[in-house]
Amino acid sequence: MLTKIKQKAKALKSEITALYYAYQNPGLPWYSKVIIVFTVGYALSPIDLIPDFIPVLGYLDDLIIFPALIVLSIKLIPKDIMVQSREKALNEPLTLKKNWLFATCFLIIWIAIITVTTISIVKVFIE
């Protein structure tokens, strides 16, 4: 079962270029663009939202969150735009580079979580 999930997740990853091309389409609704920016940024981030070294939860983003974002993005794109984008992705494949902006955002989120947790623990022991 885990192998099937990994295969489906890998197949969905091939849609990232198509999502990138769909984003560039002027007929795409703004809310679709917002989700696509987050999805493509997440895909290109060299740092996961949930680091892989965290047992069980570390693979949650790779197996559930990331594929769910891709599926959501695809569902928000009109079918004709998605068909055009997939064709363009096949005919004009490109290599998207890692996005350090999203990596920085994830680092800030983790620093905030660690800070809040540390402050909460300190307050419990001080009081």
PEQUI-V553833 format. One record per residue. PSI is psi in degrees with one decimal (none if undefined). D_LAST is the distance of its C-alpha to the last C-alpha in whole Angstrom. Layout:
# PEQUI-V553833
PSI D_LAST
PSI D_LAST
This chain:
# PEQUI-V553833
-42.3 48
-36.1 46
-41.9 49
-42.0 50
-43.4 47
-38.9 47
-42.1 51
-38.7 50
-39.3 47
-39.5 50
-38.2 52
-32.7 50
-29.1 49
-13.2 53
-8.6 52
-43.6 50
-40.1 53
-39.4 54
-39.5 51
-45.0 52
-35.8 55
-38.6 54
-35.5 52
-11.8 55
125.3 57
-16.8 57
1.3 57
133.2 54
152.7 52
-38.2 49
-31.7 46
-40.1 48
-38.7 47
-47.4 44
-40.1 43
-42.9 46
-45.3 44
-44.0 41
-49.9 43
-40.3 45
-42.0 42
-41.5 40
-35.6 43
-5.3 44
129.9 40
-8.0 40
131.2 36
153.2 35
-42.3 33
108.1 31
143.5 32
-21.3 35
-10.5 33
119.2 30
138.0 32
-58.5 34
-25.7 32
-29.7 34
-3.2 37
-43.7 36
-37.9 37
-34.8 40
-24.1 41
-57.2 40
-52.2 38
-49.7 41
-35.4 44
-39.1 42
-40.7 42
-46.4 46
-44.0 47
-45.4 45
-45.6 47
-40.3 50
-27.1 50
-6.1 50
129.8 53
143.1 56
-41.8 58
-37.8 61
-40.0 58
-39.8 57
-47.4 60
-41.5 61
-39.4 58
-41.7 59
-43.9 62
-38.4 61
-36.1 59
-41.9 61
-30.1 64
64.4 62
145.9 59
158.1 57
115.6 54
137.9 51
158.8 49
145.9 45
105.5 43
-17.0 40
-47.6 39
-35.4 37
-41.6 36
-41.4 34
-43.8 33
-37.8 32
-41.7 30
-41.8 28
-47.6 27
-39.2 26
-41.3 24
-43.8 22
-46.5 21
-40.9 20
-49.2 18
-42.8 16
-45.0 16
-45.9 14
-41.6 12
-43.0 11
-43.2 10
-43.1 9
-38.8 6
-42.3 6
-26.0 6
-36.7 4
none 0
